[in-house]
Amino acid sequence: MTDSSDTQKPGGSNAMWGGRFSAGPDAIMEAINASIGFDQRMAAQDIAGSRAHAAMLGATGILEASDVEVIREGLLTVLSEIEAGDFPFSSALEDIHMNVEARLKDIIGEPAGRLHTGRSRNDQVATDFKLWVRDQFDACETGLQALIRALLDQAEAGADWVMPGFTHLQTAQPVTWGHHMMAYVEMFGRDLSRVRDARARMNTSPLGAAALAGTSFPIDRHMTAEALGFDAPAANSLDAVSDRDFALEFLSTASICAMHLSRFAEELVIWSSAQFRFVTLSDRFSTGSSIMPQKKNPDAAELIRAKVGRIFGANTALMMVMKGLPLAYSKDMQEDKEQVFDAADNLMLALAAMTGMVTDMTANRDSLAAAAGSGFSTATDLADWLVRVLGLPFRDAHHITGSLVALAESKGCDLPDLSLDEMKSAHDGITQGVFDVLGVENSVNSRTSYGGTAPAQVRAQVARWKELMA
Ligand code: ARG
């Protein structure tokens, strides 16, 4: 940051808005007021907005064509300086909007002062921020698509690999690896649809709403909207400058997505433990311990699990900033950006890390299969057999099965290890046929209801998603 001397009028007040001021700001005022430390991330968007605005001012005859051309070239020079990393950002100039304009004035002189005709920093910041957030929605869409594709590959490879399904993290019923992967495809698929919805809803242009009331200059807001890739100009100038729903929708969508990521990350942490051994994570996405040589830690999964904290925190923080703000713009709204920047950076990183882990991980089929058959996982199949073959009411079947589970438990064996006589001790109608349903393969193959875990159902869902993702 440069010091403020060249940006102040003689007498010390701000060259951009200091007409009525006789003194410059206190250092503390400057420190609390400046946003350039973070909003310089919107430089490209700010210059794109200014270029669209300048072109429109020319097309509508509000500015001379010669001025517009000088402004256009000057803005490109400013952009190249920023991209090259040798732009003199100044906190005395508060924010990216005034930094760019002041530099433009250094380069092209007087015409720079005409650029701000028919606009305000209020519509400018809303426009810049919307463009930035829109890019994040797009990046999020790409990131989610990559993750879904990686999950589909896992699901397709392991459509018929058996594993335990859990409720309460207690063995419940056997499921297939592919089915479990596809559960996350559904979750991230909903995230994808939320991203697309929100992006479509936010795509209106605040530019030309000016400070709050519109402008008396004959501007063409449709032209600037189109130039910036918006679907239309925002229809109410008061709303246009004070709306941050797009940022909140980004953060809430990001929060739900991060929550999904954290659930999967938690499963990977559990699954990669020596006690479970369901998966082996690749070396590329694991770390070692500096003291315990045997360790391979799932740090990426743990960090992904944690990211939801700051992302949801950002959502809460911005909700609180916006709550109770009267129309239209208030400086409170400058507190929107850091939250969104941090959440976006971390969500993109978490999505990329999860995609890498999923692509690289190996499911340990033997461990999965062994675990699938333990814990009386086919008890429901036994109860269902009693209903289907012997015609018992389900409640009675449940009770009889429970007694057989207790018997197996007391003998230290699993249900298929009981003898037919032992089975008959619980209900003498039981026949040898019952053993057919006690195998895990049989169990998963039988669950052919729509959306069920049977490999055929899983393959059908993989095919449906592949088509959706094509
Ligand atoms: N830096 C400000 C922000 O981020 C830009 C808008 C300032 N507008 C104003 N009237 N002070 O919100």
Residues whose N, C-alpha, C, O or C-beta is under 5 A from the ligand:
A	BS01	LIG	S35 D95 R121 N122 V125 M333 Q334
